[in-house]
Amino acid sequence: MTLQFALSPEHPDTIASPCVVVGLYQGGKLTPAAALLDAASGGAISRVTASGDATGKAGTSTVLFGLAGIASPRVLLVGLGDAAKCDVATFQRAAGEAGRALKAMPIASAHTTLTEAEIPGHDLAWKLRALALATDAQAYRYRATFKPKSEAEPAQLATLSLAAADDATARTALTQARAIAEGVRFARELGNLPPNICNPAHVAAQAQRIAQQHAGVDVEVLEREDMAKLGMGALLGVAQGSANAPKLIVLQWRGGGDARPYALVGKGITFDSGGISLKPGAGREEMKFDMCGAAGVLGAFLAAVELKLPLNLVCVVPAVENMPGGNSYRPSDILTSMSGLTIEVLNTDAEGRLILCDALTYVQKFDPQVIIDAATLTGACVVALGKHASGLMTRDDELAAQLLAAGERTHDRAWRLPLWDDYQSQLETGFADLANIGGKYGGAITAGCFLSRFTNGRRWAHLDIAGTAWIDGRKGSATGRPVPLLVQYLLDRCG
């Protein structure tokens, strides 16, 4: 459940909270709240910094217990690094560390004063939202497939109060934080579920649940027969090897009158075995995350609806499982897409673009003013950009600038890759209009070039989130990206 957020201007030495969070810079410099607590406790914080037990290094934290003169039983000192160099990245790191430390405590609520940190170019509203989102991200716990515990569990963080006056600007910031946090949690939970639960039918059921719980939302789920009538041969080709039927999920929010909608399209491969081009065994279990593009656009849609944004929004999710079987599509098969373009399959593990191309053709029936797709599309993007930035491809410079700015504001960053026609020749084949892979070089870009063939000159951008959608490892987790970026982009369109 998403954290509850509140605003409190109360002094940190008198607030009745199980834990008060204050900032500490390197060199022993205290934030105003930390200085106030230091004075109230007779220099207890100064003694800890003088001893070297709390250094102020960015991303570190120290818990102090039972300080005399302070109402809270715990004080959490969080390092903010060099005061002269405290930037967005440092602040995000400190906010994340504070959230991690609070999650480990047996407490249900806490109060943070990290809003005092000076971040060049960023106001209090930005800091409130960033702190709230970072804390909620750390507080998230996946429990859906664990055995329920019979004994009572320790208290878990449920409420965070933030040091700020209760005014309209601050309330708006926290309203946005709540909605984005809910969208991120939705995307993370859907991404983390195992594929025997989170199959195409389950994704469709979650979309229907959004519609049932929110007035003004319409949902339609197209079945295999519907897609066959529309000529979605690329999407159905990927789906034909699985016992789980594909779904094409369409959500609409009409908050903008007669205006043309914005469109979000998300890749929903609920498990990607690679098909006949079977993936290697190592890391194959992480292919449940191959639907994180779908989870991300659904989470962004949910946040937009929670905020009742004054715009029209359509969200299209092709949900499919890519499995080997007696009826699987094969390398060298020719598929006919909804657009009429034929595609030679050279690798059945390049399936995401095949389901997306039909979804991109389909979404144009709504005459959207902008189309943005999000997909865990290529390992090549991870090689190019690592795990920190999503790959952004578009021919529209203005749209690129808007999306990059939204990513910077939310620290859900993207990096633009070229979408030059020079790369298109790599998709040529002697047997169809185009091939589904472009060779060993520039794989992320040629995947974007493939998708561009199905956009018909529309304003369109592609986000390759293969490196950012989840954290690797047996205890890894879906991140919920690119929900913050997408919601910020939509907020910016509302002025």
For each residue, the residues with C-beta under 8 A, 3 or more apart:
1: 158
2: 136 178 181 182 185
3: 132 135 136 139 157 158 159 160 181
4: 158 159 160
5: 132 159 160 161 162 174 177 178
6: 159 160 161 162 174
7: 128 161 162 164 165 166 170 171 174
8: 15 111 161 162 163 164 166
9: 163 164 165 166
10: 14 15 111
11: 14 15 36
12: 15 20 22 33 36 37 70 72 111 113 163
13: 36 37 40 69 70 71
14: 10 11 71
15: 8 10 11 12 20 71 72 111 161
16: 71 72
17: 20 71 72 109 110 111 161
18: 72 73 74 105 107 108 109 110
19: 63 72 73 74 75 76 102 105 107 110 111
20: 12 15 17 33 37 70 72 74 75 76 110 111 112 113
21: 76 78 98 102 110 111 112 113 114
22: 12 30 31 33 34 37 45 75 76 77 78 113 114
23: 30 31 33 34 77 78 79 80 94 113 114 116 117
24: 28 29 30 31 34 45 49 54 56 77 78 79 80
25: 28 29 30 31 56 79 80 81 82 83 86
26: 29 55 56 57 79 81 82 83
27: 56 82 83
28: 24 25 46 49 50 56
29: 24 25 26 56 83
30: 22 23 24 25 34 35 38 45 46 49
31: 22 23 24 25 34 35 80 113 114 116 117
32: 35 36 113 116
33: 12 20 22 23 36 37 113 116 163
34: 22 23 24 30 31 37 38 45 77 113
35: 30 31 32 38 39
36: 11 12 13 32 33 39 40
37: 12 13 20 22 33 34 40 41 44 45 67 70 75
38: 30 34 35 41 43 44 45 46
39: 35 36 42 43
40: 13 36 37 67 69 70
41: 37 38 44 45 67 68 69 70
42: 39 68 69
43: 38 39 46 47
44: 37 38 41 47 48 64 67 68
45: 22 24 30 34 37 38 41 48 49 54 64 67 75 77
46: 28 30 38 43 49 50
47: 43 44 50 51
48: 44 45 51 53 54 62 64 77
49: 24 28 30 45 46 52 53 54 55 56
50: 28 46 47
51: 47 48
52: 49 55
53: 48 49 62
54: 24 45 48 49 60 62 77 79
55: 26 49 52 60 79
56: 24 25 26 27 28 29 49 60 79 80 81
57: 26 60 79 81
58: 79 80 81 90 93 94
59: 79 81 93 94 96 97
60: 54 55 56 57 78 79 97
61: 76 77 78 79 97 98 100 101
62: 48 53 54 76 77
63: 19 74 75 76 77 101 105
64: 44 45 48 67 74 75 76 77
65: 73 74
66: 73
67: 37 40 41 44 45 64 70 75
68: 41 42 44
69: 13 40 41 42
70: 12 13 20 37 40 41 67 75
71: 13 14 15 16 17
72: 12 15 16 17 18 19 20 75 111
73: 18 19 65 66
74: 18 19 20 63 64 65 105 107
75: 19 20 22 37 45 63 64 67 70 72
76: 19 20 21 22 61 62 63 64 98 101 102 110
77: 22 23 24 34 45 48 54 61 62 63 64
78: 21 22 23 24 60 61 94 97 98 101 114
79: 23 24 25 26 54 55 56 57 58 59 60 61 94 97
80: 23 24 25 31 56 58 83 86 90 91 94 114 117
81: 25 26 56 57 58 59 85 86 90 94
82: 25 26 27 85 86
83: 25 26 27 29 80 86 118
84:
85: 81 82 90
86: 25 80 81 82 83 90 91 117 118 119
87: 90 91 119 120
88: 91 92 119 122 408 411
89: 92 93 411
90: 58 80 81 85 86 87 93 94
91: 80 86 87 88 94 95 114 117 119 122 127 130
92: 88 89 95 96 130 134 411
93: 58 59 89 90 96 97
94: 23 58 59 78 79 80 81 90 91 97 98 114 117
95: 91 92 98 99 114 130 131 134 135
96: 59 92 93 99 100 134 137 138
97: 59 60 61 78 79 93 94 100 101
98: 21 61 76 78 94 95 101 102 112 114 131 134 135
99: 95 96 102 103 134 135 136 137 138 139
100: 61 96 97 103 104 138
101: 61 63 76 78 97 98 104 105
102: 19 21 76 98 99 105 107 110 135 138 139 157 160
103: 99 100 138 139 141 156 157
104: 100 101
105: 18 19 63 74 101 102 110 157
106: 154 155
107: 18 19 74 102 110 155 157
108: 18 155 156 157 158 159
109: 17 18 157 158 159 160 161
110: 17 18 19 20 21 76 102 105 107 157 159 160 161
111: 8 10 12 15 17 19 20 21 72 160 161 162 163
112: 20 21 98 115 131 135 160 161 162 163
113: 12 20 21 22 23 31 32 33 34 116 163
114: 21 22 23 31 78 80 91 94 95 98 117 127 131
115: 112 124 127 128 131 162 163 164
116: 23 31 32 33 113 163
117: 23 31 80 86 91 94 114 127
118: 83 86
119: 86 87 88 91 122 126 127
120: 87
121:
122: 88 91 119 126 127
123: 126 127
124: 115 127 128 164 169 170 173
125: 128 129 169 170 172 173
126: 119 122 123 129 130 173 409
127: 91 114 115 117 119 122 123 124 130 131
128: 7 115 124 125 131 132 162 164 170 173 174 177
129: 125 126 132 133 173 174 176 177 180
130: 91 92 95 126 127 133 134 411
131: 95 98 112 114 115 127 128 134 135 160 162
132: 3 5 128 129 135 136 160 162 173 174 177 178 181
133: 129 130 136 137 177 180 181 184 410 484
134: 92 95 96 98 99 130 131 137 138
135: 3 95 98 99 102 112 131 132 138 139 157 160
136: 2 3 99 132 133 139 140 160 177 181 184 185
137: 96 99 133 134 140 181 184 480
138: 96 99 100 102 103 134 135
139: 3 99 102 103 135 136 156 157
140: 136 137 185 188 477
141: 103 156
142: 188 189 192 477
143: 146
144: 189 192 193 197
145: 193 194 197
146: 143
147:
148:
149: 153
150:
151:
152:
153: 149 156
154: 106
155: 106 107 108
156: 103 108 139 141 153
157: 3 102 103 105 107 108 109 110 135 139 160
158: 1 3 4 108 109
159: 3 4 5 6 108 109 110
160: 3 4 5 6 102 109 110 111 112 131 132 135 136 157
161: 5 6 7 8 15 17 109 110 111 112
162: 5 6 7 8 111 112 115 128 131 132 174
163: 8 9 12 33 111 112 113 115 116
164: 7 8 9 115 124 128 170
165: 7 9 170
166: 7 8 9 170 171
167: 170 171
168: 171 172
169: 124 125 172 173
170: 7 124 125 128 164 165 166 167 173 174
171: 7 166 167 168 174 175
172: 125 168 169 175 176
173: 124 125 126 128 129 132 169 170 176 177
174: 5 6 7 128 129 132 162 170 171 177 178
175: 171 172 178 179 307
176: 129 172 173 179 180 307 487 491
177: 5 128 129 132 133 136 173 174 180 181
178: 2 5 132 174 175 181 182 306
179: 175 176 182 183 303 304 306 307 487
180: 129 133 176 177 183 184 303 410 483 484 487
181: 2 3 132 133 136 137 177 178 184 185
182: 2 178 179 185 186 302 303 306
183: 179 180 186 187 299 300 301 302 303 306 480 483 487
184: 133 136 137 180 181 187 188 299 480 483 484
185: 2 136 140 181 182 188 189 299 480
186: 182 183 189 190 206 295 298 299 302
187: 183 184 190 191 292 295 296 298 299 478 480 483
188: 140 142 184 185 191 192 295 477 478 479 480
189: 142 144 185 186 192 193 478
190: 186 187 193 198 203 206 291 294 295 298 299 478
191: 187 188 288 289 291 292 295 469 470 477 478 480
192: 142 144 188 189 477 478
193: 144 145 189 190 197 198 202 288
194: 145 197 198 288
195: 198 199 270 271 288 321
196: 199
197: 144 145 193 194 202
198: 190 193 194 195 202 203 270 288 291
199: 195 196 202 203 244 270 271 319 321
200: 203 204 244 245 246 247 268 270 319 320 321
201: 204 205 244 245 247
202: 193 197 198 199 205 206 270
203: 190 198 199 200 206 207 247 249 268 270 291 294 298 317 319
204: 200 201 207 208 221 247 249 319
205: 201 202 208 209
206: 186 190 202 203 209 210 298
207: 203 204 210 211 219 221 249 251 298 315 317
208: 204 205 211 212 219 221
209: 205 206 212 213
210: 206 207 213 214 217 219 251 298 301 302 305
211: 207 208 214 217 218 219 251
212: 208 209
213: 209 210
214: 210 211 217 305 306
215:
216: 253 254 255 305
217: 210 211 214 251 252 253 305
218: 211 251 252 254
219: 207 208 210 211 249 250 251 252
220: 249 250
221: 204 207 208 247 248 249 250
222: 226 227 230 247 248 249 250
223: 226 227 245 247
224: 227 228 236 239 245 246
225: 228 229
226: 222 223 229 230 248
227: 222 223 224 230 232 235 236 246 248 358
228: 224 225 231 232 236
229: 225 226
230: 222 226 227 338 358 362
231: 228 336 337 338 340
232: 227 228 235 236 248 337 338 358 362
233: 236 237 335 336 337 338 358
234: 237 238 335 336 337 338 343 354 355 357 358
235: 227 232 238 239 246 248 318 320 338 354 355 358 359
236: 224 227 228 232 233 239 240 246
237: 233 234 240 329 333 335 345 354
238: 234 235 241 246 269 275 320 322 329 348 351 354 355
239: 224 235 236 242 245 246 320 321 322 355
240: 236 237 327 328 329
241: 238 275 276 322 323 324 325 327 328 329
242: 239 245 246 320 321 322 323 325
243: 323 325
244: 199 200 201 270 321
245: 200 201 223 224 239 242
246: 200 224 227 235 236 238 239 242 318 319 320 321
247: 200 201 203 204 221 222 223 317 318 319 320
248: 221 222 226 227 232 235 316 317 318 319 359 362
249: 203 204 207 219 220 221 222 268 294 315 316 317 318 319
250: 219 220 221 222 314 315 316
251: 207 210 211 217 218 219 298 301 314 315 316 317
252: 217 218 219 261 312 313 314 315 366
253: 216 217 301 304 305 309 312 313 314
254: 216 218 257 312
255: 216 308 309 310 311 312 313
256: 259 261 310 311 312
257: 254 312
258:
259: 256 311 312 369
260: 312 367 368 369
261: 252 256 311 312 313 314 366 367 368 369
262: 311 312 313 314 368 369 370 372 490 493
263: 313 314 315 316 363 366 368 370 371 372
264: 297 300 301 313 314 315 316 372 373 374 486
265: 297 315 316 317 318 356 359 360 363 371 372 373 374
266: 291 293 294 295 296 297 298 315 316 317 373 374 375
267: 290 291 293 294 318 352 355 356 373 374 375 376 377
268: 200 203 249 291 293 294 317 318 319 320 355
269: 238 272 287 290 291 320 321 322 351 352 355 376
270: 195 198 199 200 202 203 244 288 290 291 319 320 321
271: 195 199 287 288 290 321 322 323
272: 269 279 287 290 322 349 351 352
273: 278 279 284 287 322 323 324
274: 277 278 279 322 324 348 349
275: 238 241 278 322 323 324 328 329 348 349 351
276: 241 324 328 329 330 331 348
277: 274 331 347 348 349
278: 273 274 275 324 349
279: 272 273 274 283 284 287 349
280: 283 284
281: 284
282:
283: 279 280 286 287 472
284: 273 279 280 281 287
285: 288
286: 283 289 470 472 476
287: 269 271 272 273 279 283 284 290
288: 191 193 194 195 198 270 271 285 291
289: 191 286 292 376 469 470 478
290: 267 269 270 271 272 287 322 352 376
291: 190 191 198 203 266 267 268 269 270 288 294 295 319 376
292: 187 191 289 295 296 376 465 469 470 478
293: 266 267 268 296 297 352 373 374 375 376 377 463 465 469
294: 190 203 249 266 267 268 291 297 298 317 318 319
295: 186 187 188 190 191 266 291 292 298 299 478 480
296: 187 266 292 293 299 300 374 465 469 480 481 482 483 486
297: 264 265 266 293 294 300 301 315 317 374 486
298: 186 187 190 203 206 207 210 251 266 294 295 301 302 315 317
299: 183 184 185 186 187 190 295 296 302 303 480 483
300: 183 264 296 297 303 304 315 482 483 486 487 490
301: 183 210 251 253 264 297 298 304 305 313 315
302: 182 183 186 210 298 299 305 306
303: 179 180 182 183 299 300 306 307 483 487
304: 179 253 300 301 307 309 311 313 487 490
305: 210 214 216 217 253 301 302 308 309
306: 178 179 182 183 214 302 303
307: 175 176 179 303 304 487 491
308: 255 305
309: 253 255 304 305 313 490 491 494
310: 255 256 494
311: 255 256 259 261 262 304 490 493 494
312: 252 253 254 255 256 257 259 260 261 262
313: 252 253 255 261 262 263 264 301 304 309 490
314: 250 251 252 253 261 262 263 264 363 366 368
315: 207 249 250 251 252 263 264 265 266 297 298 300 301
316: 248 249 250 251 263 264 265 266 359 362 363
317: 203 207 247 248 249 251 265 266 268 294 297 298 359
318: 235 246 247 248 249 265 267 268 294 355 356 358 359
319: 199 200 203 204 246 247 248 249 268 270 291 294
320: 200 235 238 239 242 246 247 268 269 270 351 355
321: 195 199 200 239 242 244 246 269 270 271
322: 238 239 241 242 269 271 272 273 274 275 290 348 349 351
323: 241 242 243 271 273 275 328
324: 241 273 274 275 276 278 328
325: 241 242 243 328
326:
327: 240 241
328: 240 241 275 276 323 324 325 348
329: 237 238 240 241 275 276 333 335 345 348
330: 276 333 345 348
331: 276 277 345 346 347 348
332: 344 345 346 431
333: 237 329 330 344 345
334: 342 343 344 345 431 432
335: 233 234 237 329 342 343 345 354
336: 231 233 234 340 341 342 343
337: 231 232 233 234 340 341 342 343 354 357 358 361 454
338: 230 231 232 233 234 235 357 358 361 362
339: 357 358 361 453 454
340: 231 336 337
341: 336 337 357 433 434 453 454
342: 334 335 336 337 432 433 434
343: 234 334 335 336 337 354 357 432 433 434 435 436
344: 332 333 334 429 431 432 434 435 436
345: 237 329 330 331 332 333 334 335 348 350 354 435 436
346: 331 332 350 429 435 436 437
347: 277 331 350 436 437
348: 238 274 275 276 277 322 328 329 330 331 345 351
349: 272 274 275 277 278 279 322
350: 345 346 347 353 354 436 437 447
351: 238 269 272 275 320 322 348 354 355
352: 267 269 272 290 293 355 356 375 376 377 447
353: 350 356 357 375 377 436 447 450 451
354: 234 235 237 238 335 337 343 345 350 351 357 358 436
355: 234 235 238 239 267 268 269 318 320 351 352 358 359
356: 265 267 318 352 353 359 360 373 375 377 451 454
357: 234 337 338 339 341 343 353 354 360 361 450 451 453 454
358: 227 230 232 233 234 235 318 337 338 339 354 355 361 362 454
359: 235 248 265 316 317 318 355 356 362 363 373
360: 265 356 357 363 364 371 373 451 454 455 460
361: 337 338 339 357 358 364 454
362: 230 232 248 316 338 358 359 365
363: 263 265 314 316 359 360 366 368 371
364: 360 361 367 368 371 456 458
365: 362
366: 252 261 263 314 363
367: 260 261 364
368: 260 261 262 263 314 363 364 371 458
369: 259 260 261 262 459
370: 262 263 399 458 459 460 461
371: 263 265 360 363 364 368 455 458 459 460 461
372: 262 263 264 265 403 460 461 462 463 486 489
373: 264 265 266 267 293 356 359 360 451 460 461 462 463
374: 264 265 266 267 293 296 297 463 465 482 486
375: 266 267 293 352 353 356 462 463 464 465 466
376: 267 269 289 290 291 292 293 352 464 465 466 469
377: 267 293 352 353 356 381 444 447 462 464 465 466
378: 381 382 443 444 447 464 466
379: 382 383 443 466
380: 383 384 442 443 444 447
381: 377 378 384 385 390 391 417 443 444 464 466 467
382: 378 379 385 386 387 466 467
383: 379 380
384: 380 381 391 417 444
385: 381 382 388 389 390 391 415 467
386: 382 389 467
387: 382 467 468 471 472
388: 385 413 467 468
389: 385 386 413 414 415 467 468
390: 381 385 407 412 413 414 415 463 464 465 467 468 481 482 485
391: 381 384 385 414 415 417 444 448 462 463 464 465 466 467
392: 400 403 404 414 415 416 417 461 462 463 464
393: 416 417 418 419 444 445 448 452 461 462 464
394: 399 400 403 416 419 460 461 462
395: 419 452 460
396: 399 400 459 460 461
397: 400 401
398: 401 402
399: 370 394 396 402 403 459 460 461
400: 392 394 396 397 403 404 416 461
401: 397 398 404 405
402: 398 399 405 406 489 492
403: 372 392 394 399 400 406 407 414 461 463 485 489
404: 392 400 401 407 408 413 414 416
405: 401 402 408 409 492
406: 402 403 409 410 412 485 486 488 489 492
407: 390 403 404 410 411 412 413 414 482 485 488
408: 88 404 405 411 413
409: 126 405 406 488
410: 133 180 406 407 484 485 487 488
411: 88 89 92 130 407 408 484
412: 390 406 407 468 481 482 483 484 485 488
413: 388 389 390 404 407 408 485
414: 389 390 391 392 403 404 407 463 482 485
415: 385 389 390 391 392
416: 392 393 394 400 404
417: 381 384 391 392 393 444 445 448
418: 393 423 445
419: 393 394 395 423 445 448 449 452
420: 423
421: 424
422: 425
423: 418 419 420 426 438 442 445 446 449
424: 421 427 428 449
425: 422 428
426: 423 438 439 441 442 446 449
427: 424 434 435 437 438 446 449 450 453
428: 424 425 434 435
429: 344 346 432 434 435
430:
431: 332 334 344
432: 334 342 343 344 429 435
433: 341 342 343
434: 341 342 343 344 427 428 429 450 453
435: 343 344 345 346 427 428 429 432 438
436: 343 344 345 346 347 350 353 354 450
437: 346 347 350 427 443 446
438: 423 426 427 435 441 442 443 446 447 449 450
439: 426 443 446
440: 443
441: 426 438
442: 380 423 426 438 445 446
443: 378 379 380 381 437 438 439 440 446 447
444: 377 378 380 381 384 391 393 417 447 448 464
445: 393 417 418 419 423 442 448 449
446: 423 426 427 437 438 439 442 443 449 450
447: 350 352 353 377 378 380 438 443 444 450 451 464
448: 391 393 417 419 444 445 451 452 462 464
449: 419 423 424 426 427 438 445 446 452 453
450: 353 357 427 434 436 438 446 447 453
451: 353 356 357 360 373 447 448 454 455 462
452: 393 395 419 448 449 455 460 462
453: 339 341 357 427 434 449 450
454: 337 339 341 356 357 358 360 361 451
455: 360 371 451 452 458 460
456: 364
457:
458: 364 368 370 371 455
459: 369 370 371 396 399
460: 360 370 371 372 373 394 395 396 399 452 455
461: 370 371 372 373 392 393 394 396 399 400 403
462: 372 373 375 377 391 392 393 394 448 451 452
463: 293 372 373 374 375 390 391 392 403 414 482 485
464: 375 376 377 378 381 390 391 392 393 444 447 448 467
465: 292 293 296 374 375 376 377 390 391 468 469 481 482
466: 375 376 377 378 379 381 382 391 469
467: 381 382 385 386 387 388 389 390 391 464
468: 387 388 389 390 412 465 479 481 482
469: 191 289 292 293 296 376 465 466 478 479 481
470: 191 286 289 292 476 477 478 479
471: 387 476 477 479
472: 283 286 387 476
473: 476
474:
475:
476: 286 470 471 472 473
477: 140 142 188 191 192 470 471
478: 187 188 189 190 191 192 289 292 295 469 470
479: 188 468 469 470 471
480: 137 183 184 185 187 188 191 295 296 299 483 484
481: 296 390 412 465 468 469 484 485
482: 296 300 374 390 407 412 414 463 465 468 485 486
483: 180 183 184 187 296 299 300 303 412 480 486 487
484: 133 180 184 410 411 412 480 481 487 488
485: 390 403 406 407 410 412 413 414 463 481 482 488 489
486: 264 296 297 300 372 374 406 482 483 489 490
487: 176 179 180 183 300 303 304 307 410 483 484 490 491
488: 406 407 409 410 412 484 485 491 492
489: 372 402 403 406 485 486 492 493
490: 262 300 304 309 311 313 486 487 493 494
491: 176 307 309 487 488 494
492: 402 405 406 488 489 495
493: 262 311 489 490
494: 309 310 311 490 491
495: 492
